Amino acid sequence: MILRMWVEHPDIKHSLRCLEILVLEIILRRKLLSGHGSSPPLIFVCRYGLPADRLWISVYEDDDETFALWHDELGIPKERIKRLGEDDNFWTSGVTGPCGPCSELYYDFHPERGTSDVDLGDDTRFIEFYNLVFMQYNKKDDGSLEPLKQKNIDTGLGLERMARILQKVPNNYETDLIFPILEKAAELANVSYALADDSTKTKLKIIGDHMRAVVYLISDGVNPSNIGRGYVVRRLIRRVVRTGRLLGVKGDGMGDLQGAFLPILAKKVIELSTNIDADVKTRSSRILEELRREELRFVLTLERGEKLLEQMLADALLNIQGTETAPCLSGKDAFILYDTYGFPVEITKEVAEERGISIDMNSFDIEMEKQRQLSQAAHDTVKLAVENGANHAEDIPDTEFLGYNTLHSKAVVEGLLVNGSPVAQVSKGGEVEILLNRTPFYAESGGQIGDNGFLYMMEAENGQKAIVEIKDVQKSMGNIFVHKGTITEGTIEVGREVEAAVDANLRQRAKVHHTATHLLQSALKRVIGQETSQAGSMVAFDRLRFDFNFHRSLQDKELEEIEGLINQWIGDGTILETKVMSLTDAKGAGAVAMFGEKYGEQVRVVEVPGVSMELCGGTHVSNTAEIRGFKIISEQGIASGIRRIEAVAGDAFIEYVLTRDNYMKQLCSTLKVKAEEVTGRVDGLLEELRLTRNEVSAARAKAAIYKASTLASRAFTIGTSKSIRLLVEFMDDIDADSLKSAAEYLVDSLKDPAAVVLGSCPGEGKVSLVVALTPGVVNLGIKAGEVIKPLAKSCGGGGGGRPNFAQAGGRKPENLLGALEEAREQLKNLLEK
């Protein structure tokens, strides 16, 4: 079979847009594709325009078959095919399992260095951009290999690596996937990337790389925290903040010294992602606010700890003067920074290493253990561990949840944790995780996010009031609720009584979206079939997300029917019924289980009579009328056989409708039509635009042909055996289509045999090229594609076409006149022969 691979990535603006130059054909007639003696050839065609003499190949040391295919069938010189050993060219999935030899493609940035003593691992010269793994063996426990029954080829290309090659930049960070972020960071730091030293460039690369990661993670619902995936996000954000400060970014980098610069960088990431993941732009406000809040919190931590750390590091260097001892920061000092000032030990370690100072982590761990033993009120056996995203707790009783019936309650602080470790008290500005004996706060589970709100401790021993803003609640070890927040006033202490108050507005938003999610599942089953099932969900304050199994996208009429059913049920004003029963009885009654949930013997069943019945521990409205309205905002595929619906309900629905109503009013005002006339008016404008563009294109073509007719007289005759007419000219700012029309006109006018080469600059930083040859010239062995390649390369671009006609583009108009002159001399020499 023939497999062609095309790449069209909207954010690689110049090099990866409709790549059409054939560079290599890998014919892999390997018998491993079937278990039999023969198989049809697999031809893999990549259209990238890479110079063939820059390709190097690696094969496994004894893989003669692949070596022969590369050399004998594709013509790769033997000196550019390297045999490598098991460490480099034999892939395994683990200690046991599928494995096999591999063949890799490398691009040579410096072919002038020759072919002797070549090391493909030299990243100053080579980059591996493609890999083929011939999965033909199974590795057994004893290390022996047996043939796989189902053999296959695993293959893949690095997008960023190919972008680097095609865009001719020195590293992946300087491709148009990441470089705009680096440029924005350099602008905020008031430095020039081009003139920066290596250390500054490295810092900018850290910012660019980390910002891309955190924007996508937050978009996908992974918010900064001290546990699991959230802790990874927090560490990435903090490293960006500190790196920016090291570069000299003050405040937001644009004059506001109290502002945050991460949201400014995030806007660039969001802009770059618009055509790749539309959800990122949709969630931009949440992403920007989360980054702003996280940065400003961390800046306070940095400012408190940096001054003390600076003095500690200076003392460490001073203490070893006149000795041969390596400088080392004591674990006790690192612990003081961590425990008293909330300064992350990872940042302390990074700063110290930059000064050539190590940290005594053993003594740091000892201090941590002492603190645990001293913090009896916080239960010395409590530990929330980040590793593997798992939470561990011992000797802490389950939290009593009161939130089904009330949003306010008194509770006792059972434990406080900072960075996963227990403490006796936390003061204003500190981030803390709080364990209560009872709570009205809902902890994230069943797809529903945790409640927000406040904890109030009215009078401490010093007479001061304490307030904690709760931003998230998670469950640990089954049923221990971990309240995550920031001390906004006073000092909170273990053992004290607090008043817990849930944000009623946000709780109502969550209840509305959770009940709407149940209605959505029922509507889906009625419209597209009972066989569809839930594959995931998220119930947030601003929207709901529902993933389900289905093999195709939903049609507009199906979405309308689903919306209609749900809004009908909302209008019915049905009172919900909630019961606790045995799991067996619930299943017998037809209750639907939620995806990914584990259930005990007794379960909670939420029913919308006549519509929905599900096992659910979440919070819900009392009457469907509370939902007020429901609107689907997107439906898309997220994996093979998995679809996703995002929707809004309640207040979020009203906000969505009002926002779009404002858009429509603006549109009506601009177009000067009524709302019902907008579609017709837009269709009319699009038709006018199409006709106008056609007229402009025709006029340009006529103008180009007229101009070409005035140039025909400049053609000159060369050749010994026959007279050949040659014309090479610059045609000012004519666009590519008009340039093509001009070339076709000229090649017809000059008669066979004739050769025409035309170039123009249709816009700033743009070059258009055309080569047209008559059959008489092509018969001489001259091909338009071969003529245009060096011409396009000189102008910073590429292109191709048929033997008699080729087009190309470029990005260096300043080189065009010189390149045309070179093309004239090249063709003249060829034709004179």
C-alpha positions in Angstrom: 0.0 0.0 0.0 1.0 3.6 -0.3 0.9 5.8 2.8 1.4 9.6 2.3 2.0 11.8 5.3 1.1 15.5 5.0 1.7 18.0 7.8 -0.3 21.3 8.0 0.2 22.9 11.4 -1.4 26.3 11.7 1.1 27.7 14.2 4.1 26.9 12.1 3.5 29.9 9.9 6.1 29.6 7.2 7.7 26.2 6.9 5.0 23.6 7.7 2.1 25.0 5.7 1.2 22.6 2.9 4.7 21.0 2.5 4.8 19.5 -0.9 8.4 18.6 -1.9 9.2 14.9 -2.1 12.4 14.2 -0.2 12.4 10.5 0.5 10.6 7.3 -0.1 11.2 4.6 2.5 10.3 1.2 0.9 10.0 -1.2 3.8 9.3 -4.6 2.4 9.8 -6.3 5.7 8.2 -9.7 6.2 7.4 -8.7 9.7 4.3 -6.9 8.4 2.7 -10.2 8.0 3.5 -13.6 9.4 4.0 -15.0 5.9 6.7 -15.1 3.3 5.7 -12.0 1.4 3.8 -8.8 1.9 3.0 -5.8 -0.3 5.6 -3.0 -0.1 4.8 -0.1 2.3 5.9 3.1 0.8 6.1 6.0 3.2 6.3 9.4 1.4 7.2 12.6 3.4 7.0 15.8 1.4 9.4 18.1 3.2 11.9 19.4 0.7 15.0 18.3 2.7 18.3 18.0 0.7 18.9 14.3 0.3 22.7 14.8 0.9 21.9 15.9 4.5 20.1 12.7 5.5 21.9 10.1 7.6 20.5 6.7 8.7 21.1 4.5 11.6 20.2 0.8 11.7 20.6 -2.0 14.2 24.1 -3.5 14.1 23.0 -6.8 12.5 20.0 -5.6 10.6 21.3 -6.3 7.1 17.8 -6.2 5.5 17.2 -2.6 6.5 20.7 -1.6 5.6 20.1 -3.0 2.1 16.8 -1.3 1.7 18.3 2.1 2.5 21.4 1.6 0.3 20.2 -0.6 -2.6 16.7 0.6 -3.1 16.9 4.2 -2.0 20.5 4.9 -2.9 21.7 6.2 0.5 25.5 6.0 0.4 27.0 3.4 2.7 29.1 6.0 4.5 25.9 7.7 5.6 24.3 4.6 7.1 25.6 3.8 10.6 25.2 0.5 12.4 24.6 1.1 16.1 24.3 -1.3 19.0 21.5 -2.3 21.3 21.7 0.8 23.5 20.9 3.0 20.5 19.0 1.0 18.0 17.1 -1.8 19.7 13.8 -0.6 21.4 12.2 -2.4 24.3 8.9 -1.6 26.1 10.4 -2.7 29.4 12.2 -5.6 31.1 9.9 -7.9 29.2 7.4 -7.4 26.3 7.4 -6.3 22.7 10.7 -5.1 21.2 12.7 -5.0 18.0 15.5 -3.2 16.1 14.9 0.3 14.9 16.1 2.6 12.2 16.4 6.3 12.7 16.6 9.3 10.3 19.0 12.2 11.1 19.4 15.6 9.6 23.0 16.9 9.1 23.4 20.6 9.8 27.1 20.5 8.8 27.7 18.2 5.9 31.0 20.1 5.2 32.5 18.1 8.2 32.7 15.0 6.0 31.8 11.4 6.6 34.7 10.0 8.5 34.6 9.4 12.3 31.0 10.6 12.5 29.1 10.4 15.7 25.3 10.6 15.2 25.0 11.5 18.9 26.8 14.8 18.2 23.9 17.3 18.7 26.0 20.2 17.4 25.8 18.5 14.0 22.8 16.1 13.9 19.2 15.9 15.0 17.2 12.7 14.9 13.8 13.6 13.5 12.2 10.3 12.5 12.1 6.8 14.0 11.0 3.4 12.8 10.7 0.5 15.3 10.3 -3.0 13.8 8.3 -4.6 16.5 8.9 -8.2 15.8 10.0 -9.9 19.0 8.7 -10.6 22.5 11.3 -10.4 25.3 10.8 -13.1 27.9 11.7 -13.2 31.6 15.0 -15.0 30.9 16.0 -12.3 28.3 15.4 -14.6 25.3 13.5 -13.3 22.2 10.6 -15.0 20.5 8.9 -13.8 17.3 5.7 -11.8 17.8 2.5 -13.3 16.3 1.3 -9.8 15.4 4.3 -8.0 14.0 4.1 -4.3 13.2 6.1 -1.1 12.6 5.9 1.7 15.1 6.8 5.0 13.5 6.8 8.7 14.4 8.2 12.1 13.6 9.0 15.0 15.9 7.0 18.0 14.9 9.2 20.6 16.8 12.3 18.9 15.4 11.0 19.1 11.8 10.0 22.7 12.4 13.6 23.4 13.6 15.0 21.9 10.4 12.7 23.6 8.0 12.8 27.0 9.7 16.6 26.8 9.9 16.8 27.7 13.6 19.5 26.5 16.0 17.1 24.8 18.5 13.5 23.8 19.1 12.9 26.8 21.3 13.4 29.2 18.4 10.7 27.6 16.1 7.5 29.6 15.8 5.9 27.1 18.2 7.7 28.6 21.2 9.8 31.6 20.1 7.0 34.2 20.2 6.7 33.4 24.0 10.5 33.9 24.4 10.3 37.2 22.5 7.5 38.4 24.8 9.4 37.4 27.9 12.5 39.2 26.5 10.4 42.3 25.9 9.1 42.2 29.5 12.7 41.8 30.8 13.9 44.6 28.5 16.5 42.4 26.8 17.2 41.4 23.3 17.2 37.6 22.7 19.4 38.0 19.7 22.1 39.8 21.7 21.6 37.9 24.9 24.3 35.7 26.4 23.8 31.9 26.8 22.7 32.2 30.5 20.0 34.7 29.6 18.8 32.7 26.6 18.5 29.6 28.9 16.3 31.5 31.3 14.1 32.7 28.5 13.8 29.1 27.2 12.8 27.9 30.7 10.0 30.6 30.7 8.8 29.7 27.2 8.7 25.9 27.9 7.1 26.1 31.3 4.5 28.7 30.2 3.2 26.5 27.5 2.9 23.6 29.9 1.1 25.4 32.7 -1.4 27.1 30.3 -2.5 23.8 28.9 -2.6 22.1 32.3 -4.7 24.8 33.9 -7.0 24.7 30.8 -7.5 21.0 31.4 -8.5 21.6 35.0 -5.2 21.0 36.8 -4.9 23.9 39.2 -1.9 24.8 41.3 -1.9 23.0 44.7 0.3 21.2 47.1 -0.9 17.7 46.1 -0.4 15.5 43.0 -0.6 17.0 39.6 -1.4 20.4 41.1 1.9 20.5 42.8 3.7 19.9 39.5 1.9 23.0 38.1 2.7 25.0 41.1 6.4 24.2 40.9 6.5 25.1 37.2 4.8 28.4 37.8 7.1 29.3 40.7 10.2 28.5 38.6 8.9 30.8 35.8 8.2 33.6 38.4 11.7 33.3 39.9 13.4 33.0 36.5 11.6 36.2 35.4 12.8 38.0 38.5 16.3 36.9 37.8 16.0 38.4 34.3 14.9 41.7 35.8 11.1 41.6 35.2 9.5 43.9 37.7 5.8 43.6 38.4 4.0 42.9 35.2 7.0 44.1 33.2 5.0 47.0 31.7 5.1 49.6 34.5 2.8 48.1 37.1 5.2 47.1 39.9 2.3 45.5 41.8 1.1 43.5 38.8 1.9 40.0 37.5 3.7 39.1 34.3 2.6 35.5 33.9 -0.9 36.5 32.5 0.8 38.6 29.8 2.9 35.7 28.7 -0.1 33.4 29.0 -2.0 35.6 26.5 0.8 34.9 23.9 0.5 31.1 24.6 -3.3 31.3 24.2 -2.9 33.3 21.0 -0.6 30.6 19.6 -3.0 27.8 20.7 -6.2 29.3 19.2 -6.2 27.2 16.0 -5.0 24.0 17.9 -7.1 23.8 21.0 -10.1 26.2 21.0 -10.8 25.3 24.6 -7.7 27.2 25.8 -9.1 30.5 24.5 -12.5 29.8 25.9 -11.0 29.2 29.3 -8.6 32.1 29.0 -10.1 34.3 31.8 -9.9 31.4 34.3 -6.3 30.6 33.2 -5.2 34.3 33.4 -6.8 34.8 36.8 -5.3 31.6 38.2 -1.8 32.5 37.1 -2.2 36.1 38.4 -3.3 34.9 41.8 -0.6 32.2 42.0 2.2 34.6 41.0 1.2 37.4 43.4 1.0 34.9 46.3 4.4 33.4 45.5 6.0 36.9 45.1 5.1 37.5 48.7 6.8 34.3 49.7 9.8 35.1 47.6 10.2 38.6 49.0 10.1 37.2 52.6 12.5 34.4 52.0 15.0 35.8 49.4 16.6 38.3 51.7 17.2 35.8 54.4 18.4 33.2 51.9 20.8 35.7 50.5 22.4 36.3 53.9 22.5 32.5 54.6 24.3 31.9 51.3 26.8 34.7 52.0 27.5 33.2 55.4 28.0 29.7 53.9 30.7 31.1 51.5 32.3 33.2 54.3 32.6 30.1 56.6 34.8 28.2 54.1 37.2 31.0 53.3 40.8 29.9 53.6 39.8 26.2 53.6 39.4 23.6 50.9 35.9 22.7 52.1 33.0 22.9 49.6 30.4 25.5 50.7 27.2 24.0 52.1 24.0 25.4 53.5 22.9 23.7 56.6 19.7 21.7 56.6 18.5 23.7 59.7 18.8 27.0 57.7 16.9 25.5 54.8 14.2 24.2 57.2 13.8 27.7 58.8 13.2 29.1 55.3 10.7 26.3 54.6 8.8 26.2 57.9 8.8 29.8 59.0 8.7 31.7 55.7 7.0 29.1 53.4 10.1 29.2 51.1 10.0 26.0 48.9 13.1 23.8 49.5 13.3 23.2 45.8 13.8 26.9 45.2 16.3 27.1 48.0 18.2 24.2 46.4 18.1 25.8 42.9 19.3 29.2 44.2 22.1 27.6 46.2 23.3 25.5 43.3 23.6 28.6 41.1 26.1 29.9 43.7 28.0 26.6 43.8 26.6 25.8 47.3 25.1 22.5 48.2 22.4 21.8 50.9 22.7 19.3 53.7 19.4 17.5 52.9 20.0 14.8 55.5 19.9 17.4 58.3 16.9 19.1 56.6 15.1 15.7 56.8 16.1 15.4 60.5 14.6 18.9 61.2 11.4 17.9 59.3 11.2 14.8 61.5 11.7 16.9 64.7 8.9 19.2 63.6 6.6 16.3 63.1 7.3 15.0 66.6 6.8 18.4 68.2 3.5 19.1 66.4 1.4 16.8 68.6 -1.8 18.8 68.1 -1.5 18.4 64.4 -1.1 14.6 64.9 2.4 13.5 64.3 1.4 10.6 62.1 -0.3 12.8 59.5 1.4 13.1 56.1 0.1 14.2 52.8 2.6 13.0 50.2 2.9 14.4 46.7 4.7 11.4 45.3 2.6 9.6 42.6 -0.3 12.0 43.4 -1.4 9.8 46.3 -2.5 11.2 49.7 -1.8 9.3 52.9 -3.3 9.9 56.3 -3.1 8.0 59.5 -4.9 8.4 62.9 -7.1 11.2 61.5 -10.9 10.5 61.8 -13.2 10.7 58.8 -14.7 14.2 58.3 -18.4 14.4 58.9 -20.0 16.0 55.9 -23.0 18.3 56.7 -23.2 20.0 53.3 -26.4 18.3 52.0 -28.4 20.2 54.6 -26.5 23.3 55.5 -23.9 25.7 54.2 -22.8 26.9 57.7 -21.5 25.0 60.7 -19.1 25.1 63.6 -16.1 22.8 63.4 -12.9 22.1 65.2 -9.5 22.3 63.5 -8.0 18.8 63.7 -4.8 19.6 61.7 -2.9 22.2 59.7 -0.5 21.3 56.9 2.0 23.6 55.0 3.6 22.0 52.0 2.3 18.6 53.1 3.8 18.8 56.6 1.9 19.4 59.9 2.2 22.7 61.7 0.6 24.0 64.9 -0.4 27.4 63.5 -0.3 29.5 60.3 -0.4 33.2 60.0 -1.6 35.8 57.6 -0.5 35.3 54.0 0.3 31.6 54.5 -1.1 28.9 52.3 -2.5 26.1 54.3 -4.4 22.8 54.2 -6.9 22.4 57.0 -8.5 19.2 58.4 -11.8 19.7 60.3 -13.8 17.3 62.3 -17.0 18.3 60.4 -17.7 20.5 57.4 -20.4 21.9 55.1 -17.8 22.1 52.3 -18.2 19.6 49.5 -14.9 17.9 48.6 -14.2 17.3 44.9 -15.5 13.9 43.8 -17.9 12.4 41.2 -16.8 15.0 38.7 -18.0 17.9 40.9 -15.3 20.4 42.0 -14.9 21.3 45.7 -16.7 24.2 47.3 -15.2 27.7 47.9 -15.9 29.8 51.0 -14.4 31.0 54.3 -13.4 29.7 57.7 -13.7 32.2 60.6 -12.0 31.9 64.0 -13.6 34.7 66.0 -11.2 35.1 68.9 -7.8 33.5 69.3 -5.8 33.6 72.6 -4.4 36.9 71.6 -7.8 38.3 70.9 -7.2 38.4 67.2 -9.8 37.3 64.6 -8.6 34.8 61.9 -10.1 34.4 58.4 -9.2 31.7 55.9 -10.3 31.9 52.3 -11.0 28.4 51.0 -10.4 27.9 47.3 -10.5 24.1 47.0 -11.5 21.0 49.0 -10.2 17.5 48.2 -10.6 14.1 49.8 -7.7 12.1 51.3 -7.7 8.5 52.2 -11.3 8.0 51.5 -13.2 10.4 53.6 -10.8 13.0 55.1 -11.6 16.4 53.7 -8.6 18.7 53.0 -9.6 22.4 52.9 -7.1 24.4 50.9 -6.9 28.1 51.4 -5.0 31.2 52.3 -4.9 33.0 55.7 -6.3 36.5 54.9 -6.3 37.8 58.4 -4.9 36.7 61.8 -3.5 33.3 62.8 -5.3 30.0 62.6 -4.4 27.3 65.2 -4.9 23.6 65.7 -7.6 22.7 68.2 -9.6 25.9 67.8 -13.2 26.1 66.8 -14.1 27.8 63.5 -17.2 28.9 61.7 -17.3 27.3 58.3 -19.2 29.1 55.6 -19.7 27.9 52.0 -20.0 30.4 49.2 -23.8 29.9 48.5 -23.7 31.4 45.0 -20.9 29.1 43.8 -22.5 26.1 45.5 -25.8 26.9 43.7 -23.9 27.1 40.4 -22.4 23.7 41.1 -25.7 22.1 42.0 -27.4 23.5 38.9 -24.6 22.1 36.6 -24.6 18.7 38.4 -28.3 18.2 38.0 -28.1 19.4 34.4 -25.4 16.7 33.8 -27.9 14.0 35.0 -30.5 15.4 32.6 -27.9 15.5 29.8 -27.1 11.9 30.2 -30.8 10.9 30.1 -31.4 13.1 27.0 -28.4 11.6 25.2 -29.7 8.1 25.8 -33.1 9.0 24.5 -31.8 10.8 21.4 -28.8 8.7 20.2 -29.5 5.4 22.0 -29.4 3.7 25.3 -26.1 2.1 24.5 -24.2 5.4 25.0 -22.5 5.6 28.4 -20.6 8.1 30.4 -16.8 8.2 30.0 -16.1 11.1 32.3 -17.5 14.4 33.6 -16.6 17.7 35.2 -19.1 19.9 37.2 -17.7 23.4 37.7 -19.1 26.7 38.7 -19.0 28.2 35.2 -19.9 25.1 33.1 -20.3 21.4 32.8 -18.4 18.9 30.7 -19.7 15.4 29.9 -17.8 12.7 28.0 -19.6 9.8 26.5 -19.0 6.8 24.2 -20.2 7.4 20.7 -18.8 6.6 17.3 -19.6 9.9 15.4 -20.2 13.6 15.9 -23.8 14.6 16.8 -25.8 16.3 14.1 -27.2 19.8 14.7 -30.8 18.5 14.8 -29.7 15.9 17.5 -28.1 18.6 19.6 -31.3 20.8 19.3 -33.4 17.8 20.3 -31.2 17.2 23.4 -31.4 20.8 24.4 -35.1 20.8 23.9 -35.7 17.8 26.1 -33.5 19.2 28.9 -35.2 22.6 28.8 -38.6 20.9 28.8 -37.7 18.9 31.9 -36.4 22.2 33.5 -39.7 23.9 32.7 -41.7 20.9 34.2 -40.4 22.0 37.7 -39.9 18.4 38.9 -39.0 17.9 42.5 -35.9 15.7 42.9 -35.9 12.7 45.3 -32.8 11.6 47.2 -32.6 8.2 48.9 -30.0 6.1 50.7 -30.3 2.4 49.9 -28.3 -0.7 49.4 -26.2 -0.9 46.2 -28.2 -4.1 45.2 -31.5 -2.3 45.6 -30.3 0.8 43.7 -29.1 -1.3 40.8 -32.4 -3.2 40.8 -34.3 0.0 40.7 -32.4 0.9 37.5 -30.0 3.5 38.9 -27.1 4.5 36.6 -23.6 4.3 38.2 -21.3 7.3 37.7 -18.1 6.7 35.7 -15.0 6.0 37.8 -16.8 6.0 41.2 -16.4 3.3 43.9 -19.4 2.5 45.9 -20.0 1.0 49.4 -22.8 -1.2 50.5 -25.0 1.8 51.1 -25.4 4.3 48.3 -27.1 7.6 47.7 -29.5 7.7 44.8 -30.6 11.0 43.2 -33.7 10.8 41.1 -35.5 13.2 38.8 -38.8 11.2 38.6 -39.6 10.0 35.2 -36.3 11.3 33.8 -33.2 10.2 35.6 -32.0 8.0 38.4 -28.3 7.8 39.3 -26.0 6.8 42.1 -24.4 10.1 43.1 -22.8 11.7 46.2 -22.9 15.2 44.7 -25.0 18.2 45.5 -28.2 18.9 43.5 -31.0 21.4 43.1 -34.3 20.6 44.9 -36.4 21.3 41.8 -35.4 21.3 38.1 -36.9 24.8 37.8 -33.9 26.1 39.7 -31.7 25.3 36.6 -33.6 28.0 34.7 -32.0 27.2 31.3 -29.5 24.9 29.5 -27.4 25.5 26.5 -24.8 23.3 24.7 -21.8 25.4 23.8 -19.6 22.7 22.1 -19.6 19.1 21.0 -16.4 17.4 19.8 -14.4 14.2 19.7 -11.6 13.9 22.2 -10.4 10.3 21.5 -11.4 7.4 19.3 -15.0 6.6 20.1 -15.3 9.3 22.8 -17.3 12.5 22.4 -17.4 15.6 24.7 -20.2 18.0 25.3 -19.7 21.3 27.2 -22.7 23.2 28.4 -23.9 26.0 30.7 -26.9 26.2 32.9 -28.4 28.5 35.5 -26.5 31.8 36.0 -23.8 30.6 33.6 -26.6 30.1 31.0 -27.9 33.6 31.5 -24.5 35.1 31.3 -23.8 33.1 28.1 -27.1 34.3 26.5 -26.5 37.9 27.5 -23.0 37.9 26.1 -24.1 36.5 22.8 -27.0 38.9 22.7 -24.6 41.8 23.0 -22.5 40.4 20.2 -25.7 40.2 18.0 -26.6 43.8 18.9 -23.1 45.0 17.9 -23.4 43.0 14.6 -26.8 44.4 13.9 -25.5 47.9 14.5 -22.5 47.4 12.3 -24.5 45.8 9.5 -27.5 48.1 10.0 -30.0 45.2 9.9 -32.4 43.5 12.2 -31.3 40.3 14.0 -33.3 38.0 11.7 -31.7 39.7 8.7 -28.1 39.2 9.8 -27.6 35.8 8.1 -28.9 37.0 4.8 -26.8 40.2 5.0 -23.6 38.2 5.8 -24.3 35.8 3.0 -24.7 38.7 0.6 -21.5 40.3 1.8 -19.6 37.1 1.4 -21.0 36.7 -2.2 -20.0 40.3 -2.9 -16.5 39.7 -1.5 -16.2 36.5 -3.7 -17.2 38.4 -6.8 -15.0 41.3 -6.0 -12.0 39.0 -5.4 -12.6 37.3 -8.7 -12.8 40.6 -10.5 -9.6 41.8 -8.8 -7.8 38.6 -9.6 -8.9 38.8 -13.2 -7.8 42.4 -13.4 -4.4 41.6 -11.9 -4.0 38.7 -14.3 -4.8 41.0 -17.3 -2.4 43.6 -15.9 0.3 41.0 -15.5 -0.2 39.7 -19.0 -0.1 43.2 -20.4 3.2 43.9 -18.5 4.5 40.5 -19.7 3.8 41.5 -23.4 6.0 44.5 -22.9 8.8 42.2 -21.6 8.6 39.6 -24.4 10.9 41.7 -26.5 13.7 41.4 -23.9 14.0 37.6 -24.6 17.3 36.7 -26.2 18.4 33.7 -28.3 21.0 31.2 -27.3 22.1 27.7 -28.1 24.3 26.0 -30.7 22.2 23.3 -32.3 18.9 25.2 -32.1 17.8 28.7 -31.3 16.3 28.9 -27.8 14.5 31.9 -26.5 15.4 32.8 -22.8 13.6 35.4 -20.7 14.5 36.1 -17.0 12.7 39.1 -15.5 11.6 40.8 -12.3 7.9 41.8 -12.3 7.7 44.2 -9.3 4.8 43.4 -6.8 2.7 41.0 -8.9 1.0 38.3 -6.9 1.7 34.6 -7.3 -1.4 33.8 -9.4 -0.9 36.7 -11.7 2.8 35.8 -12.1 1.7 32.3 -13.2 -0.6 33.8 -15.8 2.2 36.0 -17.1 4.6 33.1 -17.4 2.0 31.0 -19.3 1.4 33.9 -21.6 5.1 34.4 -22.3 5.9 30.8 -22.9 3.1 30.6 -25.5 4.2 33.9 -27.1 7.9 33.1 -27.4 7.1 29.7 -29.1 8.9 26.4 -28.7 11.8 26.1 -27.6 11.7 28.8 -24.9 12.4 29.2 -21.2 10.9 31.8 -18.9 11.9 32.7 -15.3 9.9 35.4 -13.5 10.1 36.8 -9.9 8.2 39.3 -7.9 7.7 40.7 -4.4 3.9 40.6 -3.7 4.2 41.9 -0.2 6.6 42.7 2.6 8.9 39.8 3.3 7.5 37.8 0.4 8.9 36.4 -2.8 7.1 34.7 -5.7 8.9 32.7 -8.4 7.8 30.9 -11.6 9.8 28.8 -14.1 8.0 27.8 -17.3 9.6 25.6 -20.1 8.4 24.5 -23.5 8.5 20.8 -24.5 11.6 21.5 -26.6 13.6 22.7 -23.5 12.3 19.8 -21.3 13.4 17.3 -24.0 16.9 18.6 -23.6 16.8 17.2 -20.0 16.2 20.5 -18.2 13.4 20.4 -15.6 11.6 23.4 -14.1 11.7 22.0 -10.6 15.5 21.7 -10.7 15.9 25.2 -12.0 13.6 26.7 -9.3 15.1 24.9 -6.2 18.4 26.9 -5.9 16.5 30.1 -6.9 14.0 29.6 -4.1 16.7 28.6 -1.6 18.6 31.9 -2.3 15.3 33.7 -1.5 14.8 31.8 1.8 12.0 29.5 0.6 11.1 26.4 -1.4 8.7 25.1 -4.0 8.3 22.7 -6.9 6.1 21.4 -9.7 6.0 19.6 -13.0 9.0 19.3 -15.4 7.6 22.1 -17.6 6.3 24.4 -14.9 7.3 25.1 -11.3 6.4 27.7 -8.6 8.1 28.7 -5.4 8.0 31.3 -2.6 10.5 32.9 -0.3 11.0 35.2 2.6 14.1 37.2 1.5 13.1 39.7 -1.2 16.4 41.4 -0.8 18.1 38.4 -2.5 15.6 38.2 -5.4 17.5 40.3 -8.0 20.7 38.5 -7.4 19.0 35.1 -7.5 17.4 35.9 -10.9 20.8 36.9 -12.3 22.2 33.6 -11.1 19.3 31.8 -12.7 19.9 33.6 -16.0 23.5 32.6 -16.1 22.7 29.0 -15.0 20.1 28.5 -17.8 22.3 30.3 -20.3 25.2 27.9 -19.6 22.9 24.9 -19.7 21.2 25.9 -23.0 24.5 26.9 -24.7 25.7 23.3 -24.3 
